[in-house]
C-alpha cells in the first residue's frame, strides 16, 4: 500500500484538510507526536502495510490502524523509551488483544519522526512526485531509495508514497456540484473547469455536459495526457457519437479505449447524487488498481 491522500490547498502551507486526515501531514504541521506504521498484516485484517496513524501525548490522533482497542493500546506506549517500539497484536502476539478477523498485525511506533523527513514528504507531495523510503525499525531513520515497494524486510520497512489523486471536473449543474462535494468530502483535491491544470498520471478527468459538443476540448486534452481515468457523462449512443468525433479529430483506437462511457459502477443513473457516488466509486477503484 502507498500513502496518497489529497485535498484543497491553502497557499504554501500543508494542505489544511490533510492535517485532519493525513497522519504524515498532521505530524509535519504539529510536531511533538509519534507515527504508528502498520508494517505487517496477516489474515483478514482490513488495513494493508503502509497504513499510518499520528498520535500526541495529549490524546489527539489522526488516522486509524484498526479497531478502537488496538489504537488505544498503541497510544498507551507513547512514553516507551527508544526511537521505535514494535507491537504485535493478534495470533502469536504478546499483547492480549485478539483481532476479530483472527489475523496478526505488527505496528512500528516511531516516537520522534525526523522533522526533515516529514518536510521532504511534504515537498514531494507538493511537487506530485513518487518517492520510496527505507525506514530502519531500530533507529527510526528514513532513507530515500530509488525503488522499493511497501513492505517489511527484516529490520527495515519499505514505504512507497504516491502522488495524491486529483479530480478534474468539466461541466456544470447538479451532477458537477454533487461530484465535487463528494470528492472533497473524501479528501480528494478537486479542480473545476478552468481551474484544472494539465492532467498527470494521478489525475481523473470527468466531463459532465448535457450538450456533448462542449465536452470535446476537455476530452481531447485529457486523451493527450497520462490521466489514469477519463470519463464522460451520457448514454451509449452519446459515447458512440463522441468516439466518432474524437476519431475524426485524429485519435486512434488505443487512445479512445481509455475513454469511459457510460460512467459509474451503476448505470444508467439520472439522480445527481447517485451518479456522483457511482462515478466516484469507479474513480477510486481505478486509482487503487493503478497505484494501490
Phi, psi and omega in degrees: 000144175244156179271126180203096178232142179209148179212191182295142182271153176230085179063220182263001179282168176304150178305123189298316179289334174304324183294346178260334187236344182252112184302319182293318177294323180294319179292325177294320182283330182230091180297166176100002179257184178238159180243122175258121181248132171281111185255343179208136178218127179233153181083212185264024181299133189286341180259155181250159177309139184107340176297148188220158175216135175261140181224148177232154181301336181278005178097353179290145178218149172229123183093168178219149177248339181187208178297158185303325182294325179291313180299321179294322180291322176302316180297332180290349181259011183297332183266012178292147179285164177090165183284331184222136171243127179256129185236139178239132178236147178098202184302126178085358181271153180285343182268129184279065177228082181296144180268139179302329181282349180080006183267195179225137176229150175237132181245136171253116180262107179272110189287327182223077180304139182297120180298331177294318177298314180297323177293320179296320178296318177300318179295321180294318177300317182295323180276355180056056177243152173278139180217149178236138181230146176245112186257123177283119185277006171259317184260340184081001181286138179248132180235133179290137177233167182286317183203120179202121181284158179294128179161163181273134179222087181065237180272013181233155177233127176271134180230119176259131180242115180270154169301149180291153174288132174243140178246123174257121180248125175244118181153187182206169177095190187296323182296314180294319180296317181293318181293318179297318181295317180292320181297316179292327180296329180265006172097013179276144171285118187241124179243138185248128172050243186294342179281352182280127175274186179297135182288140173251190188293339180258023181254137170254133181243127180230132173252135184229060179253141171273334171269099192289344176295332183284345183275341191298318178301318180293322180290322177298315179296320180294319181291338176274359180251171177271019183312136183282341181219130175225121181218153182223138178293143174141170181280177176297325178295318178296323178296318179297321181291318181291324176299317180296319180293320181287328176294321178295332179280356174112004180276140182266181184299317182297320179290317183290335178293342178283343186273118182267140174179137353299152184264156177104159179276346176237122180214147355280152179226136179247328183291126189303317183291321177293320177299315180299315179297320181295316181290318181296321177299317179296319179295312181296323178295320179294320178296317179298319179294323182279325190230359185290000000 
